[in-house]
Amino acid sequence: MNIKVKFLDIGTEPTVLINDEDALKIGGKDNDRVRVDGKRSATALLNVSDFVEPGEAVLSGNLKDKIKAEDGDVLSIVYASSPESVRSIRRKMDKEKLSREEIYSIVTDILENRLSKIEISAWLTALYINGMDIEEIADFTEAMVDTGDRVEFDRSPVFDFHSMGGVPGNKITPIVVSIAAAAGLMLPKTSSRAISSACGTSDFVETFCDVEMDAATLKKISEETGGVLAWGGAMNLAPVDDLVIKVEHPLGINPRAQMLASILSKKLAIGATHLVVDIPTGSGTKVPTIEVARAYARDFMDLGEKLDIHVECAITYADQPVGNAIGPKLEARECIRILEGEKHPSSVIEKACDLAGIILEMGGFANGSEKAKEILDSGAAMKKFREIVAAQKGNYDIKSSDLVPGEFVADIASLKAGYVHTISNKELVQIAIAAGSPSDKGAGILLMKKKGQRVEKGDVLFQIYGDNKAKVDRARELAAKYKPFDIEGMLLKRIAAPRTR
């Protein structure tokens, strides 16, 4: 059927709105698929609406570039049947193992917008409930890589590391990359922005240099300096992963198979030959116990073997934030202070050197953690960090004092004396987000006390920073509601026998 079209911003999913009379003519109903033929063809979801006049169609704006058409063009819109991959999704819902071809078909159809968000949700739910075996996950990983770009380096080996996240304040990436690069290894690090956390690596790195670059620039900087600190979302590396995450996030699920494939696909796409995976483990994180962490480690190593990547895992402490700073400028300042030679907070230094040490040992160095600490203490890591920052259009002479957090500050004081018994990572994250982090670069939290430390009534437990007073006030109210610090005395409970007369 030929019909006159116009384009409107009516959602993120490719959509065609037509009148019910025209829907009858093409034999379609709500949520069926149609093929729209302009200079190019694209598949879209059909929506029937009395808002649209007969003989006209309203197309979502994201179809405009796909089909190369303009307002007023007369285009062919015809019914399109469901792709074969929908049947494969049903098979996974029925706990069946999928072939490599079926998995590739699902990934390709997600990329080409041939699957609706409902169908992608069904795919993720099937993975969440029924899972995949290692062979299926390997196929899934390779399919995501093969539908995007790859970075081909002229030097080898290529080292990488990844943290599963879930613990706030994990600002070790620039330190690890700088130590590895200063030792002569190449570690091209792509990182993400925050999705549900208070600050992703790219959110704080972009406070002092450019993180958005194409694959060619990443390759050039990595080969020249030995390291890079790039935002992976600016490149077409495993693009289906980014599409799936957008559907996955509102569902509040993170299927194990999808998570493993997501991480390894980005590493495979940049040609990593050696990978260290940080698995933060503790209450309130993605990985609550050592047993669960060990299971993840086994999966990562088995999958790495299938993909010809040498993988080692580090299970790390995550019952409280890493270091004292949460939020873009606060984390950047604390990170750079350590590169400058500051000896506190020790948790950041220890974790960074331990992870960098594993990478160094994979690269042939003995006593990796000690070597990493030596490189950090000598100033070689800071020198390399400056080189990387300058290559990414930042200031070579950067200093931690250049990173100034938000001007509005709220002190959160202890209501009683005692010891810091527990700190809630999740509640601190929500308070930091309320303050404006990570979009407001000066927003965040600075911890004044950590677990096990003695506090007196009135002592400041943490400070809330922000670029906006109203947001800081809201964050202060949230802190009073959540009480993320649990303060207890040495006497937890008194138990006495009943008195007898």
C-alpha positions as CSV (number, residue, x, y, z in Angstrom):
1,M,0.0,0.0,0.0
2,N,1.4,3.4,-1.0
3,I,0.8,6.1,1.6
4,K,1.9,9.7,2.3
5,V,4.1,10.0,5.4
6,K,5.4,12.5,7.9
7,F,7.9,12.1,10.7
8,L,7.4,12.9,14.4
9,D,9.4,12.1,17.6
10,I,6.9,9.5,18.9
11,G,9.2,7.1,20.8
12,T,12.6,5.3,20.6
13,E,11.3,2.2,18.8
14,P,10.7,2.4,15.0
15,T,6.9,2.9,14.8
16,V,4.3,3.5,12.1
17,L,0.9,5.0,13.0
18,I,-1.9,4.6,10.5
19,N,-5.7,4.8,10.6
20,D,-7.8,1.7,11.3
21,E,-9.2,1.7,7.7
22,D,-5.6,1.6,6.2
23,A,-4.7,-1.1,8.8
24,L,-7.4,-3.3,7.4
25,K,-6.2,-2.8,3.9
26,I,-2.7,-4.0,4.7
27,G,-4.0,-6.8,7.0
28,G,-2.3,-5.5,10.1
29,K,-3.3,-4.7,13.7
30,D,-1.6,-3.1,16.8
31,N,2.0,-4.4,17.4
32,D,2.2,-6.3,14.1
33,R,5.2,-5.6,12.0
34,V,5.3,-3.6,8.7
35,R,8.0,-3.0,6.2
36,V,8.5,0.6,5.1
37,D,10.2,1.1,1.7
38,G,11.9,4.4,1.1
39,K,15.3,4.6,-0.6
40,R,16.1,1.9,1.9
41,S,13.8,-0.5,3.7
42,A,13.2,-0.9,7.4
43,T,10.9,-2.9,9.7
44,A,8.7,-1.1,12.3
45,L,5.9,-1.8,14.7
46,L,2.4,-0.9,13.6
47,N,0.1,1.2,15.8
48,V,-3.5,1.9,14.8
49,S,-4.7,5.4,15.7
50,D,-7.7,7.6,15.0
51,F,-5.3,10.5,15.4
52,V,-4.1,9.7,11.8
53,E,-6.1,10.6,8.8
54,P,-6.9,7.8,6.2
55,G,-4.3,7.8,3.4
56,E,-1.6,9.2,5.7
57,A,1.0,7.6,8.0
58,V,3.0,9.1,10.9
59,L,6.5,7.5,11.2
60,S,8.8,7.8,14.3
61,G,11.7,10.2,13.7
62,N,14.3,7.4,14.0
63,L,13.0,5.9,10.8
64,K,13.9,9.0,8.7
65,D,17.6,8.3,8.3
66,K,17.1,4.5,8.1
67,I,14.8,4.7,5.0
68,K,16.2,7.9,3.6
69,A,12.8,9.7,3.3
70,E,11.3,13.1,4.0
71,D,7.9,14.5,5.1
72,G,5.4,14.3,2.2
73,D,7.0,11.3,0.5
74,V,4.7,8.6,-0.7
75,L,6.1,5.3,0.5
76,S,5.1,1.6,0.4
77,I,4.0,0.2,3.7
78,V,3.2,-3.6,3.8
79,Y,2.6,-6.2,6.4
80,A,5.7,-8.1,7.5
81,S,5.7,-11.5,9.3
82,S,7.6,-12.2,12.5
83,P,11.2,-13.1,12.0
84,E,12.3,-16.7,12.6
85,S,14.3,-15.5,15.7
86,V,11.0,-15.2,17.6
87,R,10.6,-19.0,17.4
88,S,14.2,-19.3,18.7
89,I,13.3,-17.1,21.7
90,R,10.3,-19.3,22.4
91,R,12.6,-22.3,22.3
92,K,14.8,-20.7,24.9
93,M,11.7,-20.0,27.0
94,D,11.0,-23.8,26.8
95,K,14.5,-24.5,28.2
96,E,16.0,-25.7,24.9
97,K,19.6,-25.2,23.8
98,L,20.0,-22.9,20.9
99,S,22.3,-23.4,17.9
100,R,25.0,-20.9,16.9
101,E,22.8,-20.0,13.9
102,E,19.8,-19.3,16.1
103,I,21.8,-17.1,18.4
104,Y,23.3,-15.1,15.6
105,S,19.8,-14.6,14.1
106,I,18.5,-13.2,17.4
107,V,21.5,-10.8,17.8
108,T,21.2,-9.7,14.1
109,D,17.5,-9.1,14.4
110,I,18.0,-7.0,17.6
111,L,20.5,-4.9,15.7
112,E,18.3,-4.4,12.7
113,N,15.2,-3.5,14.9
114,R,13.3,-6.5,13.7
115,L,12.5,-7.5,17.2
116,S,10.3,-5.4,19.4
117,K,11.1,-4.3,23.0
118,I,8.6,-6.9,24.2
119,E,10.3,-9.6,22.3
120,I,13.8,-8.5,23.5
121,S,12.3,-8.5,27.1
122,A,11.1,-12.1,26.5
123,W,14.6,-13.0,25.4
124,L,16.2,-11.5,28.5
125,T,13.5,-13.1,30.8
126,A,14.2,-16.5,29.2
127,L,17.9,-16.1,29.8
128,Y,17.2,-14.9,33.4
129,I,15.1,-18.0,34.2
130,N,16.7,-20.7,32.0
131,G,20.2,-19.5,31.4
132,M,22.7,-20.7,28.8
133,D,25.5,-23.2,28.8
134,I,29.1,-22.0,28.2
135,E,29.0,-23.0,24.5
136,E,25.8,-20.9,24.0
137,I,27.3,-17.9,25.9
138,A,30.4,-18.1,23.7
139,D,28.3,-18.1,20.6
140,F,26.3,-15.2,22.0
141,T,29.5,-13.2,22.7
142,E,30.9,-13.8,19.3
143,A,27.6,-12.8,17.6
144,M,27.6,-9.5,19.5
145,V,31.2,-8.9,18.4
146,D,30.6,-9.8,14.8
147,T,27.7,-7.4,14.5
148,G,29.9,-4.4,15.4
149,D,33.4,-3.1,14.8
150,R,36.7,-4.6,16.0
151,V,40.0,-2.9,16.9
152,E,43.0,-4.6,15.4
153,F,46.2,-3.6,17.1
154,D,49.6,-3.8,15.6
155,R,51.2,-4.9,18.8
156,S,50.5,-7.8,21.1
157,P,49.7,-8.9,23.8
158,V,46.7,-6.7,24.6
159,F,45.8,-6.5,28.3
160,D,42.5,-5.4,29.8
161,F,40.6,-5.5,33.1
162,H,37.0,-5.1,34.1
163,S,35.2,-4.6,37.4
164,M,31.7,-6.1,37.7
165,G,30.8,-3.0,39.8
166,G,28.2,-2.8,42.5
167,V,30.6,-1.0,45.0
168,P,30.7,2.9,45.0
169,G,33.9,4.8,44.8
170,N,35.8,2.2,42.7
171,K,38.0,4.8,41.1
172,I,41.0,2.6,40.4
173,T,40.9,2.4,36.6
174,P,43.3,5.3,35.8
175,I,45.8,4.0,38.4
176,V,45.8,0.5,37.1
177,V,46.0,1.6,33.4
178,S,48.9,4.0,34.3
179,I,50.9,1.4,36.2
180,A,50.5,-1.2,33.4
181,A,51.4,1.3,30.7
182,A,54.4,2.6,32.7
183,A,55.6,-1.0,32.9
184,G,55.6,-1.2,29.1
185,L,52.4,-3.2,28.7
186,M,49.4,-2.0,26.6
187,L,46.0,-1.7,28.3
188,P,43.4,0.0,26.1
189,K,40.6,0.5,28.7
190,T,37.0,1.1,27.5
191,S,34.6,1.9,30.4
192,S,30.9,2.7,30.8
193,R,28.9,5.6,32.2
194,A,26.7,5.1,35.2
195,I,23.4,3.3,34.6
196,S,22.1,2.8,38.2
197,S,25.3,3.8,40.1
198,A,26.4,7.2,41.4
199,C,29.4,7.4,39.0
200,G,30.8,5.3,36.2
201,T,34.5,5.4,35.3
202,S,33.9,7.5,32.2
203,D,31.8,9.9,34.3
204,F,34.8,10.9,36.4
205,V,37.5,10.5,33.8
206,E,35.7,13.1,31.5
207,T,36.2,15.7,34.2
208,F,39.9,15.9,33.2
209,C,40.1,14.6,29.6
210,D,38.1,13.6,26.5
211,V,36.6,10.1,26.8
212,E,34.6,10.1,23.5
213,M,36.7,8.8,20.6
214,D,36.4,6.5,17.6
215,A,38.1,3.1,17.3
216,A,41.0,4.6,15.2
217,T,41.8,7.2,17.9
218,L,41.7,4.5,20.6
219,K,44.1,2.4,18.6
220,K,46.5,5.3,18.0
221,I,46.6,6.5,21.6
222,S,46.9,3.0,23.0
223,E,49.8,2.1,20.7
224,E,51.6,5.4,21.4
225,T,51.2,5.7,25.2
226,G,50.4,2.1,26.2
227,G,47.0,3.0,27.7
228,V,43.7,4.8,27.0
229,L,40.7,5.7,29.2
230,A,37.8,5.7,26.7
231,W,34.0,5.6,26.9
232,G,33.0,2.4,25.1
233,G,29.6,3.9,24.1
234,A,31.2,6.3,21.6
235,M,32.3,3.3,19.5
236,N,30.5,0.7,17.6
237,L,31.9,-2.2,19.7
238,A,29.3,-4.9,20.3
239,P,26.4,-2.4,19.7
240,V,23.7,-5.0,20.4
241,D,24.9,-5.1,24.0
242,D,24.1,-1.4,24.4
243,L,20.6,-1.9,22.9
244,V,19.9,-4.8,25.2
245,I,21.0,-3.0,28.3
246,K,18.5,-0.2,27.6
247,V,15.7,-2.9,27.7
248,E,17.3,-4.8,30.6
249,H,17.6,-1.8,33.0
250,P,13.8,-1.1,33.5
251,L,13.2,-4.8,34.0
252,G,15.6,-4.8,36.9
253,I,17.2,-8.0,35.9
254,N,20.8,-8.9,34.8
255,P,20.8,-12.4,33.3
256,R,24.0,-14.2,34.0
257,A,24.4,-15.3,30.4
258,Q,23.8,-11.7,29.1
259,M,26.2,-10.2,31.7
260,L,29.0,-12.6,30.8
261,A,28.5,-12.1,27.1
262,S,28.3,-8.3,27.6
263,I,31.6,-8.1,29.4
264,L,33.6,-10.5,27.2
265,S,32.2,-9.1,23.9
266,K,33.6,-5.7,24.6
267,K,37.0,-7.3,25.5
268,L,37.0,-9.5,22.4
269,A,36.1,-6.5,20.2
270,I,39.2,-4.6,21.3
271,G,41.4,-7.7,20.7
272,A,42.2,-8.4,24.4
273,T,44.4,-11.5,24.9
274,H,44.7,-11.2,28.7
275,L,41.9,-10.1,31.0
276,V,41.7,-9.5,34.8
277,V,38.1,-9.4,36.2
278,D,37.5,-7.7,39.5
279,I,34.5,-9.3,41.3
280,P,33.6,-7.0,44.2
281,T,31.9,-9.1,46.8
282,G,29.9,-8.1,49.9
283,S,26.5,-7.2,51.3
284,G,24.4,-5.1,49.0
285,T,26.6,-5.7,45.9
286,K,25.8,-7.7,42.7
287,V,27.8,-10.6,44.2
288,P,26.8,-11.1,47.9
289,T,29.0,-14.0,48.9
290,I,32.4,-15.7,48.2
291,E,30.6,-18.8,46.9
292,V,28.7,-16.8,44.3
293,A,32.0,-14.9,43.4
294,R,33.8,-18.2,42.9
295,A,31.0,-19.4,40.5
296,Y,31.3,-16.2,38.5
297,A,35.1,-16.6,38.4
298,R,34.8,-20.1,37.0
299,D,32.3,-18.9,34.3
300,F,34.6,-16.1,33.3
301,M,37.6,-18.3,33.0
302,D,35.7,-21.1,31.1
303,L,34.3,-18.5,28.7
304,G,37.7,-16.9,28.2
305,E,39.1,-20.3,27.3
306,K,36.4,-20.7,24.7
307,L,37.2,-17.3,23.2
308,D,41.0,-17.7,23.4
309,I,41.3,-15.0,26.1
310,H,43.5,-15.7,29.2
311,V,41.2,-14.7,32.1
312,E,42.1,-14.4,35.8
313,C,39.7,-13.1,38.4
314,A,40.2,-11.2,41.7
315,I,37.5,-11.4,44.4
316,T,37.7,-8.1,46.2
317,Y,36.2,-6.7,49.4
318,A,33.1,-4.6,48.9
319,D,31.2,-4.2,52.2
320,Q,31.8,-0.5,52.0
321,P,32.8,2.1,49.4
322,V,36.4,2.0,48.0
323,G,38.2,5.0,49.4
324,N,36.3,8.0,50.7
325,A,35.0,9.8,47.5
326,I,31.8,9.0,45.5
327,G,30.9,11.2,42.5
328,P,32.8,12.5,39.4
329,K,35.0,15.4,40.6
330,L,35.4,13.9,44.1
331,E,36.5,10.5,42.7
332,A,38.8,12.2,40.1
333,R,40.5,14.3,42.8
334,E,41.1,11.3,45.1
335,C,42.4,9.2,42.2
336,I,44.9,11.8,41.1
337,R,46.0,12.5,44.7
338,I,47.1,8.9,44.9
339,L,49.0,9.1,41.6
340,E,50.7,12.3,43.0
341,G,51.9,10.3,46.0
342,E,49.2,10.6,48.6
343,K,49.2,7.5,50.9
344,H,45.5,7.7,51.8
345,P,43.0,6.2,51.4
346,S,44.9,2.9,51.6
347,S,42.0,0.8,50.3
348,V,42.3,2.5,46.9
349,I,46.1,2.0,46.7
350,E,45.9,-1.6,47.9
351,K,43.2,-2.6,45.4
352,A,44.7,-0.8,42.5
353,C,48.2,-2.3,43.1
354,D,46.8,-5.8,43.6
355,L,44.9,-5.7,40.4
356,A,47.7,-4.0,38.4
357,G,50.0,-6.6,40.0
358,I,48.0,-9.5,38.5
359,I,48.2,-7.8,35.1
360,L,52.0,-7.3,35.5
361,E,52.5,-11.0,36.4
362,M,50.4,-12.0,33.3
363,G,52.9,-9.8,31.4
364,G,55.9,-11.6,32.8
365,F,56.9,-9.6,35.9
366,A,57.6,-11.3,39.2
367,N,56.0,-10.1,42.5
368,G,53.4,-8.1,40.6
369,S,51.7,-6.3,43.5
370,E,55.1,-5.1,44.8
371,K,56.2,-4.1,41.4
372,A,53.0,-2.1,40.9
373,K,53.5,-0.3,44.2
374,E,57.1,0.5,43.2
375,I,55.9,2.0,39.9
376,L,53.3,4.0,41.7
377,D,55.7,5.3,44.4
378,S,58.4,6.2,41.9
379,G,56.2,8.6,40.1
380,A,56.4,6.6,36.8
381,A,52.6,5.9,36.9
382,M,51.8,9.6,37.3
383,K,54.1,10.5,34.4
384,K,52.4,7.9,32.2
385,F,49.0,9.1,33.4
386,R,49.9,12.7,32.3
387,E,50.9,11.3,28.8
388,I,47.5,9.5,28.4
389,V,45.5,12.5,29.6
390,A,47.4,14.8,27.2
391,A,46.8,12.3,24.3
392,Q,43.1,12.5,25.2
393,K,43.0,16.4,24.9
394,G,43.5,17.0,28.6
395,N,46.0,19.1,30.5
396,Y,49.4,17.4,30.8
397,D,50.1,19.4,34.0
398,I,46.9,18.3,35.6
399,K,46.8,18.4,39.4
400,S,44.3,17.0,41.9
401,S,43.6,20.5,43.1
402,D,42.2,21.4,39.7
403,L,39.2,19.2,40.5
404,V,36.9,21.3,42.7
405,P,33.6,19.7,43.9
406,G,30.3,21.4,44.2
407,E,30.0,24.6,46.2
408,F,27.0,23.4,48.3
409,V,27.9,21.1,51.2
410,A,25.8,19.4,53.8
411,D,27.4,17.7,56.8
412,I,25.7,14.5,58.1
413,A,26.5,14.0,61.7
414,S,26.2,11.0,64.0
415,L,23.3,11.0,66.4
416,K,25.1,8.9,69.0
417,A,28.5,7.7,70.0
418,G,29.8,4.3,69.1
419,Y,31.6,2.4,66.3
420,V,30.7,2.3,62.6
421,H,29.2,-1.2,62.4
422,T,28.0,-1.2,58.8
423,I,27.7,1.2,55.8
424,S,25.0,0.7,53.2
425,N,26.5,1.0,49.7
426,K,23.0,1.1,48.1
427,E,21.8,3.9,50.3
428,L,24.9,6.0,49.8
429,V,24.5,5.6,46.0
430,Q,20.9,6.8,46.2
431,I,21.9,9.8,48.3
432,A,24.7,10.7,45.8
433,I,22.3,10.4,42.9
434,A,19.8,12.7,44.7
435,A,22.6,15.3,45.1
436,G,23.0,15.2,41.3
437,S,25.7,12.7,40.6
438,P,26.8,11.7,38.0
439,S,25.3,14.4,35.6
440,D,26.3,17.2,38.0
441,K,30.1,16.7,38.0
442,G,30.6,18.4,41.4
443,A,28.0,16.3,43.2
444,G,28.7,13.4,45.4
445,I,29.7,12.2,48.8
446,L,32.9,12.4,50.9
447,L,33.1,9.9,53.7
448,M,34.7,11.1,56.9
449,K,34.3,7.7,58.7
450,K,34.7,4.1,57.6
451,K,33.7,0.7,59.1
452,G,35.2,0.0,62.6
453,Q,36.1,3.6,63.4
454,R,35.0,5.2,66.7
455,V,32.6,8.2,66.4
456,E,31.3,10.6,69.0
457,K,27.8,12.1,69.0
458,G,27.9,15.0,66.6
459,D,30.9,13.8,64.6
460,V,30.5,14.2,60.8
461,L,30.0,10.8,59.2
462,F,30.0,12.1,55.6
463,Q,29.5,15.3,53.5
464,I,27.1,15.7,50.7
465,Y,28.4,17.9,47.8
466,G,26.4,19.4,45.0
467,D,26.3,22.1,42.3
468,N,22.7,22.8,43.2
469,K,21.4,23.7,46.6
470,A,17.9,22.2,46.2
471,K,19.4,18.9,45.2
472,V,21.8,18.9,48.2
473,D,18.8,19.7,50.5
474,R,16.9,16.7,49.0
475,A,19.9,14.5,49.4
476,R,20.2,15.6,53.1
477,E,16.6,14.7,53.6
478,L,17.2,11.3,52.0
479,A,20.2,10.8,54.3
480,A,18.1,11.5,57.4
481,K,15.5,8.9,56.1
482,Y,17.9,6.2,55.1
483,K,20.6,6.5,57.8
484,P,23.2,4.6,55.8
485,F,25.6,4.4,58.7
486,D,24.8,1.9,61.5
487,I,26.5,3.1,64.7
488,E,26.7,0.6,67.5
489,G,28.4,0.5,70.9
490,M,30.7,-2.4,72.0
491,L,27.7,-3.8,73.9
492,L,25.3,-5.1,71.3
493,K,22.8,-6.8,73.7
494,R,22.4,-7.5,77.4
495,I,21.1,-11.0,78.3
496,A,20.3,-11.8,82.0
497,A,18.7,-14.8,83.7
498,P,15.3,-14.3,85.3
499,R,15.5,-13.1,88.9
500,T,14.5,-15.6,91.6
501,R,13.2,-14.7,95.0
